[in-house]
Amino acid sequence: MIRTPAAGHLPARATGDEPAGPDADTGDAIPVWRVHIPTVEESCVRLRCRRPAGAGPWPLSSALTELGRLGLRATERFRSLGSGRGQPLIHSQEASWRGLAVHLESVVTSGGAVVEAALALPGMDEVVARVAEDAWWELVDVFAAAVDGAHGALVDGEPVDLTPPASPLGWRRRIGDHLGLLVPAATEAEWVPAASLYMTLPTSRLALVLR
């Protein structure tokens, strides 16, 4: 992964009124990115939610409200699978953001004890052609905060172990499985030389570590 020194914090949240398309962030210029993330199948963030199943609103309901402020719009009726009472076991929503297809999903796992939430867009070649980097990380940040994400990973189709590691060494070992990790900001791990801390997302307070 090619990157410049850490980008630091994101700028203030956008209003959500920006036009969709390749010129949404930079006028006629090519959207600016400081890092190359080589996803091909999908650019997906998978997170473990802090709230257990059945506590509070459904994660995607909160996410759709907050992401709507950034211009994300549902394109189909939501799908759910469950008993008809309480939080569904699977809840998914197709949407669009700045001309990109978006898939949102929450799944109740581990015998009903853990909720996993995912935000998936196309491979990065398609993403970088349409939006600037700060807008992308803002989308990730707002999603993570809306679903109350505790930690997760940036993936390209592979599954994520959502069990929190027992030690900083456990976090460091996990970076080898993914392109990036989203970890609690207070996590103290020796990432170098396997990876480096790229930024702290201001709303979710998750630290982004890139390999």
GIWOFEN-V301854 format. One record per helix or strand of 3 or more residues. SS is the DSSP state (a for helix, b for strand). FROM is the first residue (numbers start at 1). LEN is the number of residues. If there is no record, write none. Layout:
ss=SS from=FROM len=LEN
ss=SS from=FROM len=LEN
//
This chain:
ss=b from=43 len=7
ss=a from=59 len=10
ss=b from=79 len=3
ss=b from=90 len=8
ss=b from=100 len=10
ss=a from=110 len=3
ss=b from=114 len=8
ss=a from=124 len=5
ss=a from=133 len=14
ss=b from=149 len=7
ss=a from=168 len=10
ss=b from=180 len=5
ss=b from=196 len=6
ss=b from=206 len=5
//
